[in-house]
Amino acid sequence: MLGFLHALEIDHMLAVTAFVSRRPALATAARFGLRWGVGHSLAVLGAGGILLATGLRWPEQWDRGGEALVGLMLVLIGAWSLRATRNLHLHPPAEHGDHAHLHTHAAPAANQQQGTGHDHPGPHHHHHTHGRGISWVGMMHGLAGTSAVVALVPVTLVDRVTVGAGYLVAFGAGTTVAMTLFALVAAAAMRQAAGRSLALGRKISMAVGAGGVVVGLWWIGRALAGG
């Protein structure tokens, strides 16, 4: 339960939603959430395993550096999301078999001006890069912010390695399940909004990007202020 609640923190949700908003298909969104959760869990398990094996304590000064890095990462993700929002397109069912298809990519200028559809010359491979990217984002989140407080510090207080390892595994499972479910909800909401109005979908995507920049700057400021 602690891992589940930890996943639903604002910086985590903003980062994952930025990825989901580019390709809000439910299956793709579920993979984004799953990859983030796995990356986060591996980072926590690795760091926690080292603490359990060595008996070391999590250095408090690492928290501020980690917060600054996460803040910078959120600013970059937010800026990336804002830049990509203008390329958000909704393809009608006729263009994709029997379902509407919402995603971002650079469309030909003529089609953008005329508001018509556009071709897809060849398969899209960019989602594989995004999958790896969201995994790295999850790992970064796993090593910074409140992860240290709710996951890494508790294991240093446990005498039995098996109990500590079990705690980390359960924490990771809860985190992964929560973020996968959240990504599905975010994708469904994005598709619903864009289905009513593509302009509304773009506004939501812009709000997510702006939110990432604001929260990232707040994290950086808090880290620089020392608390």
Secondary structure, DSSP 8 states (H G I E B T S, - for coil): -HHHHHHTSHHHHHHHHHHHTTS--HHHHHHHHHHHHHHHHHHHHHHHHHHHHH-----THHHHHHHHHHHHHHHHHHHHHHHHHTTEEEE-GGGSTTS-EEEE----HHHHHHT------S---HHHHHHHHHHHHHHHHHTSTTHIIIIIHHHTT-S-HHHHHHHHHHHHHHHHHHHHHHHHHHHHHHHHHHHH-HHHHHHHHHHHHHHHHHHHHHHHHHHHTT-
